[in-house]
Structure formats: C-alpha cells, structure tokens
Amino acid sequence: MTVDVEQLSCRELVELVTDYLEGALPENDRVLFEEHIARCTGCSGYLEQLRQTIALSGRLVPADVSAEAEGVLLEAFRSWRSH
C-alpha cells in the first residue's frame, strides 16, 4: 500500500504496521511512518506493544498454553476464517 499524503493518519499507520515491521514498506512510506511514530505517542505505544507481543509469542511452547486457552483461540480463529 503506497500512501500518497504528506502526513500519515493513525488509521493508515495501523494498516501499514505489518509491512513496516517486516521491512517491506517503500522508502517514502517508511519515512512517513517513522515521522508519525516520532510525534504520536499513541501509535508509538501501539508499535511497541506489537514488538513485545511478537517477541513474547515467539518464545511460547505448547505447554505454556492451557487447554482452555487453546480452545478459545482455535474457536476464535475458526470464526475469523469463516468471515
């Protein structure tokens, strides 16, 4: 997704965050993204939460997830996939 505006809105940032974290944003969009993060505490906090979630979830092993939590997650994913 290429952003054709001088400034990036919070909604646009949320749409671009995965590409940003994967290093897949075009240079111009990356610059706009980083300018937005530098001035928006809400979005910079959101980005940090995503980074922490990625770091922590990468360390989970099956034994860390209770059977109940696994069931809830599987049902959520099944429901999400059917939409």
Protein Blocks (a to p, Z undefined) as FASTA:
>chain_A
ZZfbfbdcfklmmmmmmmmmnopacfklmmmmmmmmmmmmklmmmmmmmmmmmmmmmmpc
fklpcfklmmmmmmmmmmmmmZZ
